[in-house]
Amino acid sequence: MAIDESRTFAPINIAILTVSDTRTAADDTSGDILAARVKDAGHHLAARTIVKDDAALLATQFNNWIDDSQIDAIVSTGGTGLTGRDVTPEALSRIDGGRDIPGFGELFRWLSFKTIGTSTVQSRACAIVARGTYIFALPGSNGAVRDGWDGILAEQLDNRNRPCNFVELMPRLKEK
C-alpha cells in the first residue's frame, strides 16, 4: 500500500453483519474483530447486527442498509461456504442493481491460500456495489476476517491509498 500522506484521511460509515444461526452478540468473535478494525482504522461503525442464514432475511437487511444514507459500506461475515445453509452470495444476488466486484473474491482467495492452502477453494467470498453502497461478504472464521480486512479492505477503504481506492469512487457510484 502506498499512502499519500498529503491527503487527509476520510472516514466512512461501515455496517457489520454477522450471518449465523448460532452466534450471539456474546460470542460473535469475527464480528468483534471487524468492529475493532473498523474503529482502529478511524472509520465509523454505523450499525452491527446478526441475521440467521436465510437468503430472504439477509437480502432485507442488506437492502435496508443500502437505503440508509448513513451507511457507505457493509462488511458481512459468514454464510459464504458450500453447505446448504450458506446463502450470503444468494442473498446478494437478490439485491436490485447489484454489480459484482469479481476481483474482491479472487484476491481474497489468493490471500487466504497463503494462510489455509487449498482449503480456500471452499470460500465463496464476494463483493458487490449496489445503489451506491459497497457490500463485502467474508467467510465467518476469525482468520478469514483478518485476511479480508487486513489484506484488502484496510487499504481499499482508505482514501489515501494510491494508486486508487474504493472511497474515491463513492461520489460516482450512482452514475448512469
C-alpha positions as CSV (number, residue, x, y, z in Angstrom):
1,M,0.0,0.0,0.0
2,A,1.2,3.4,-0.9
3,I,-0.3,6.0,1.4
4,D,-0.4,9.6,0.1
5,E,0.4,11.5,3.3
6,S,-0.6,14.8,1.6
7,R,-4.3,13.6,1.7
8,T,-6.4,13.8,4.8
9,F,-8.0,10.6,5.9
10,A,-11.7,10.5,5.2
11,P,-13.6,8.1,7.5
12,I,-16.6,6.3,6.1
13,N,-19.7,4.7,7.8
14,I,-19.5,0.9,7.9
15,A,-22.1,-1.6,9.0
16,I,-21.2,-5.1,10.1
17,L,-23.5,-8.0,9.5
18,T,-22.7,-11.4,11.0
19,V,-24.5,-14.3,9.3
20,S,-25.1,-17.2,11.6
21,D,-27.8,-19.5,13.0
22,T,-25.8,-20.0,16.2
23,R,-23.8,-16.9,17.1
24,T,-25.0,-14.3,19.6
25,A,-23.6,-10.9,20.5
26,A,-21.8,-12.6,23.4
27,D,-19.8,-14.9,21.1
28,D,-19.6,-13.2,17.8
29,T,-15.8,-13.1,17.7
30,S,-15.5,-12.5,13.9
31,G,-17.9,-9.5,14.2
32,D,-15.8,-8.3,17.2
33,I,-12.6,-8.4,15.2
34,L,-14.2,-6.5,12.3
35,A,-15.7,-3.9,14.6
36,A,-12.4,-3.3,16.3
37,R,-10.6,-3.0,13.0
38,V,-13.2,-0.6,11.6
39,K,-12.8,1.7,14.6
40,D,-9.0,1.3,14.8
41,A,-8.8,2.4,11.2
42,G,-10.7,5.6,12.0
43,H,-14.0,4.7,10.4
44,H,-17.4,4.9,12.0
45,L,-19.2,1.8,13.0
46,A,-22.6,2.8,11.7
47,A,-24.5,-0.4,12.6
48,R,-24.0,-4.0,13.7
49,T,-26.3,-7.0,13.8
50,I,-26.6,-10.8,13.5
51,V,-29.0,-12.3,11.0
52,K,-29.8,-16.0,10.5
53,D,-28.6,-17.9,7.4
54,D,-31.8,-17.1,5.4
55,A,-31.4,-15.5,2.0
56,A,-34.6,-13.5,2.2
57,L,-33.8,-12.1,5.7
58,L,-30.3,-11.3,4.6
59,A,-31.4,-9.6,1.4
60,T,-33.9,-7.5,3.5
61,Q,-31.1,-6.4,5.9
62,F,-28.7,-5.6,3.1
63,N,-31.4,-3.6,1.3
64,N,-32.3,-1.7,4.5
65,W,-28.7,-0.7,5.0
66,I,-28.2,0.1,1.3
67,D,-31.2,2.5,1.6
68,D,-29.8,4.1,4.7
69,S,-27.9,7.3,3.6
70,Q,-25.8,7.0,6.8
71,I,-24.1,3.7,5.6
72,D,-21.4,3.7,2.9
73,A,-20.2,0.1,3.1
74,I,-21.3,-3.2,4.6
75,V,-19.0,-5.9,5.6
76,S,-20.6,-9.3,6.3
77,T,-19.0,-12.3,7.9
78,G,-20.4,-15.8,7.5
79,G,-22.6,-17.7,5.1
80,T,-20.1,-17.9,2.2
81,G,-19.2,-21.6,2.4
82,L,-20.6,-24.5,0.4
83,T,-23.2,-26.0,2.8
84,G,-26.9,-25.8,2.2
85,R,-27.2,-23.1,5.0
86,D,-24.5,-20.9,3.5
87,V,-26.6,-18.4,1.5
88,T,-24.9,-15.0,1.7
89,P,-23.9,-14.9,-2.1
90,E,-27.5,-15.9,-2.9
91,A,-28.8,-13.1,-0.8
92,L,-26.6,-10.6,-2.6
93,S,-27.9,-11.8,-5.9
94,R,-31.3,-10.6,-4.8
95,I,-30.2,-7.0,-4.4
96,D,-31.6,-4.8,-7.1
97,G,-29.0,-3.1,-9.2
98,G,-26.1,-5.0,-7.6
99,R,-22.9,-5.2,-9.6
100,D,-20.3,-7.8,-8.9
101,I,-16.8,-6.8,-7.9
102,P,-15.1,-10.0,-9.0
103,G,-11.6,-9.0,-8.1
104,F,-12.5,-8.9,-4.4
105,G,-13.3,-12.7,-4.2
106,E,-10.3,-13.5,-6.4
107,L,-7.9,-11.5,-4.3
108,F,-9.4,-12.8,-1.1
109,R,-8.9,-16.4,-2.1
110,W,-5.3,-15.6,-3.2
111,L,-4.5,-14.1,0.2
112,S,-6.4,-16.9,2.0
113,F,-4.4,-19.5,0.1
114,K,-1.3,-18.2,1.9
115,T,-2.9,-18.9,5.2
116,I,-5.0,-22.0,4.7
117,G,-3.8,-23.5,1.5
118,T,-6.1,-25.2,-0.9
119,S,-9.0,-25.1,1.6
120,T,-9.6,-21.6,0.3
121,V,-11.4,-23.2,-2.7
122,Q,-14.4,-23.7,-0.3
123,S,-14.8,-20.0,0.1
124,R,-17.4,-18.0,-1.9
125,A,-16.2,-14.6,-0.5
126,C,-17.6,-12.0,-2.8
127,A,-18.5,-8.3,-3.1
128,I,-21.0,-6.1,-4.9
129,V,-21.8,-2.4,-5.2
130,A,-25.5,-1.6,-5.1
131,R,-27.2,1.7,-5.3
132,G,-24.0,3.5,-4.1
133,T,-23.2,1.1,-1.3
134,Y,-20.4,-1.4,-1.2
135,I,-21.1,-4.9,0.3
136,F,-18.2,-7.2,1.1
137,A,-19.0,-10.8,2.1
138,L,-16.3,-12.6,4.1
139,P,-16.3,-16.1,5.5
140,G,-17.1,-16.4,9.2
141,S,-13.8,-17.5,10.6
142,N,-11.6,-15.1,12.6
143,G,-8.7,-15.8,10.2
144,A,-10.8,-15.0,7.1
145,V,-12.0,-11.8,8.7
146,R,-8.4,-10.8,9.4
147,D,-7.3,-11.8,5.9
148,G,-10.1,-9.8,4.3
149,W,-9.8,-6.7,6.4
150,D,-6.0,-6.5,6.7
151,G,-5.2,-7.7,3.2
152,I,-7.9,-5.8,1.2
153,L,-10.4,-3.6,3.0
154,A,-8.0,-1.6,5.2
155,E,-6.3,-0.3,2.1
156,Q,-9.3,0.0,-0.3
157,L,-11.4,1.8,2.3
158,D,-8.6,4.3,2.9
159,N,-9.0,7.3,0.6
160,R,-5.2,7.9,0.8
161,N,-4.3,4.6,-0.8
162,R,-2.7,5.0,-4.1
163,P,-3.0,4.5,-7.0
164,C,-6.7,4.1,-6.3
165,N,-9.3,3.0,-3.7
166,F,-13.0,2.4,-3.3
167,V,-13.6,5.5,-1.3
168,E,-12.6,7.9,-4.1
169,L,-15.2,6.2,-6.3
170,M,-18.1,6.7,-3.9
171,P,-19.3,10.0,-5.3
172,R,-19.6,8.4,-8.8
173,L,-21.2,5.0,-7.8
174,K,-24.8,6.2,-8.7
175,E,-23.8,7.5,-12.2
176,K,-25.8,6.1,-15.1
